[in-house]
């Protein structure tokens, strides 16, 4: 078992709330590796960030964690435009900070990335593409931050908190944590 996952389990077993952990307890990195990325400080209709970059760039784990959910098949159809299908190929992890990180519109999912696998910050989760409702658009990574939810709760899982302040910090090596903001948002929505 990797050290970071042990730390996460230790917090849980000791009854220490992840929200009480300090940002310096975790290391965050920018979720696209070795490619130039552009993104706006807005999103079309809910809190998320579309990170435009070249097709095939690596989507990497922004923090140590465990793979929670993987969508290996693109079933999106413009005829039905079902919300739960819009992401196409996607991967989400639950970080050791207790936050859910989601990346979608992938070209492919990395080999060995399946639910339950532990990952370290920087491990490749997939390659940037334009699957799902992004078909026909420029390749980009849809990046969402939320709290863990049950499968099927796609409106939460796609993103509830604008990621750009964290992306801006991680891009320059700052260790800004979304833990408190995610907890506050969850509490405000009930």
QUISUL-V292759 format. One line per field, one symbol per residue. psi: psi as a letter, one per 30 degrees, with the letter a starting at -180 (. if undefined). burial: 1 if it has 24 or more other ideal C-beta (glycine too) atoms within 12 Angstrom, else 0. Layout:
psi->???
burial->???
This chain:
psi->kkeeeeeeeeeeefgkkeffllefflkklkgkkglkkkllhllegljlkjjkakkflkklkflkakkekkjfkjgkkfeehkeffffbklkkljlffgkkkkklgkelkkkfjlkfkkllkfkkeakkbhlbfgkflkklkjkkkalkllkfifeeffkfkkfeeeeeeeeggkikkgeeeeeeeeeff.
burial->0001101100100000010010101111111110001010001001111111100011111111111111100101000000011111111111111111111111111100100011111111111111111110001111111111100001011111111101100110000111111110010000
